[in-house]
Amino acid sequence: MIGYIEGKLSVKTPALIVIDVGGVGYEMHVSLTTYNQICKIEEKLKVFTYLYVREDKLDLYGFATEDEKDFFKTLISISGIGPSVAIRILSAIKVDRFKAAVIDEDVGILTTIPGIGKKTAQRIIVELKDKIGILTDREKSYLAGKDPEELSVINDSISALVSLGYSRAIAQKAVDRVLAETKEEIKIEALIRKSLKFI
């Protein structure tokens, strides 16, 4: 298996990149999270990879971090979750927030991900809860001190930004930044308004 590829970025789109290594272009699928983290075209970079083998084709997936790659592998181990759905999940929600939602059995957060319905969310929780194990301090922060009403404000704010035409990954990043800089309780209108300043 190809563990990682290091070379010059020659093509960069939100769903697909190509890395030139000695005149050979390696095409790979990426999440929006990776797309937002990697360098500009013509610059050198290192991308961690996973080769998905099927009977009729080979698909290469690229990740900016090993953590994202590892979680991708965990996601595709779930019944009914293939690589394309896993990439969609990684594009729509941060890994630590996703893990926290699974541990907290929060179906509502998981169903905000495009293509994930209630039954799929429930299956993800059942199959992943034991695999995720102990949360990091950052992941715990999504649970500790956040009551259902606060989580609802966060999710509704992200959904509102998405409805304005922004990607879910960008919306989440902006909301997270506002929350990190705000100590007191914040209402949805203010959270949306302040988040727009960071987009």
SVG drawing of the C-alpha trace seen along z (x, -y; Angstrom):
<svg xmlns="http://www.w3.org/2000/svg" viewBox="-34 -41 45 49">
<polyline fill="none" stroke="black" stroke-width="0.4" points="0.0,0.0 1.1,-3.6 1.6,-5.2 2.1,-8.8 3.1,-10.7 5.4,-13.7 5.8,-15.9 4.5,-19.0 0.9,-19.9 -0.2,-20.3 -4.0,-20.2 -6.2,-21.3 -10.0,-21.2 -12.3,-20.8 -12.7,-17.1 -9.6,-16.0 -5.9,-16.8 -3.0,-15.7 0.6,-15.4 3.5,-15.3 6.2,-12.9 9.0,-12.7 6.8,-13.4 4.0,-11.0 0.7,-12.6 -1.0,-10.8 -4.7,-11.6 -6.5,-11.4 -9.8,-12.2 -9.7,-14.6 -12.1,-16.0 -12.7,-19.7 -10.8,-19.6 -7.6,-18.5 -8.3,-20.9 -8.4,-23.8 -5.1,-22.7 -2.8,-21.9 -0.5,-24.3 -1.0,-26.2 -0.4,-24.8 3.2,-24.3 4.3,-24.0 5.7,-20.9 3.7,-18.9 3.3,-15.5 -0.1,-13.8 -0.9,-10.7 -2.8,-8.2 -5.1,-5.2 -5.6,-3.0 -9.1,-1.6 -9.2,1.5 -12.3,2.7 -12.9,5.3 -13.2,2.7 -11.0,-0.1 -8.4,-1.5 -9.1,-4.8 -6.5,-6.8 -7.5,-9.0 -5.3,-11.8 -5.2,-13.3 -3.4,-16.3 -2.9,-14.5 -2.5,-10.9 -5.3,-11.4 -7.7,-12.2 -6.5,-9.1 -6.9,-6.9 -10.4,-8.1 -11.3,-7.6 -10.2,-4.0 -12.4,-3.7 -15.4,-5.1 -15.2,-2.8 -15.1,0.2 -18.7,-0.6 -21.3,1.4 -22.8,-0.7 -20.2,-3.5 -18.0,-3.5 -15.1,-5.9 -17.3,-8.5 -19.6,-8.8 -16.6,-8.8 -15.0,-11.7 -18.4,-13.5 -18.4,-13.1 -14.9,-14.4 -15.8,-17.4 -18.9,-18.2 -17.8,-18.0 -14.6,-18.1 -13.3,-14.7 -13.3,-15.8 -16.9,-17.1 -17.9,-13.9 -16.3,-11.7 -18.0,-13.7 -21.4,-13.3 -20.9,-9.5 -19.9,-9.3 -22.8,-11.4 -25.1,-9.5 -26.2,-12.7 -28.1,-11.6 -29.1,-15.2 -25.6,-16.4 -24.8,-13.4 -27.9,-13.9 -26.8,-17.4 -24.2,-15.7 -25.5,-15.5 -26.6,-12.0 -26.7,-10.7 -30.2,-9.9 -31.4,-8.9 -30.9,-5.1 -27.4,-5.5 -26.5,-7.9 -27.8,-5.3 -25.8,-2.6 -22.7,-4.8 -23.1,-5.3 -23.6,-1.6 -20.6,-0.5 -18.2,-3.4 -18.8,-4.0 -16.5,-1.3 -13.9,-1.9 -13.5,-5.5 -12.4,-4.9 -11.1,-7.7 -11.7,-11.3 -8.9,-13.9 -9.3,-17.1 -10.3,-19.0 -13.0,-16.4 -14.3,-16.4 -14.8,-20.2 -17.6,-19.6 -19.4,-17.7 -18.4,-19.3 -20.3,-22.5 -22.5,-22.3 -26.2,-21.7 -28.6,-20.6 -29.7,-24.2 -26.2,-25.4 -25.4,-22.6 -28.7,-23.5 -27.5,-27.1 -24.2,-25.9 -25.8,-23.5 -28.5,-26.0 -25.8,-28.7 -23.8,-26.3 -26.9,-25.3 -27.8,-29.0 -24.4,-29.7 -24.6,-26.7 -28.0,-28.0 -26.3,-31.3 -24.1,-29.3 -21.0,-28.6 -19.6,-25.1 -20.2,-23.3 -16.5,-23.0 -16.0,-26.8 -19.1,-27.5 -17.9,-25.2 -14.5,-26.8 -15.9,-30.3 -18.3,-29.3 -15.6,-27.5 -13.4,-30.6 -16.2,-32.9 -16.8,-30.4 -13.1,-30.2 -13.0,-34.0 -16.3,-34.4 -16.5,-33.6 -20.1,-34.4 -23.3,-32.8 -24.0,-33.8 -27.3,-33.8 -27.8,-32.4 -28.2,-35.8 -25.0,-37.1 -23.1,-33.9 -24.1,-34.0 -23.2,-37.7 -19.8,-37.3 -19.1,-34.1 -19.6,-35.9 -16.7,-38.2 -14.4,-35.2 -15.5,-33.8"/>
</svg>
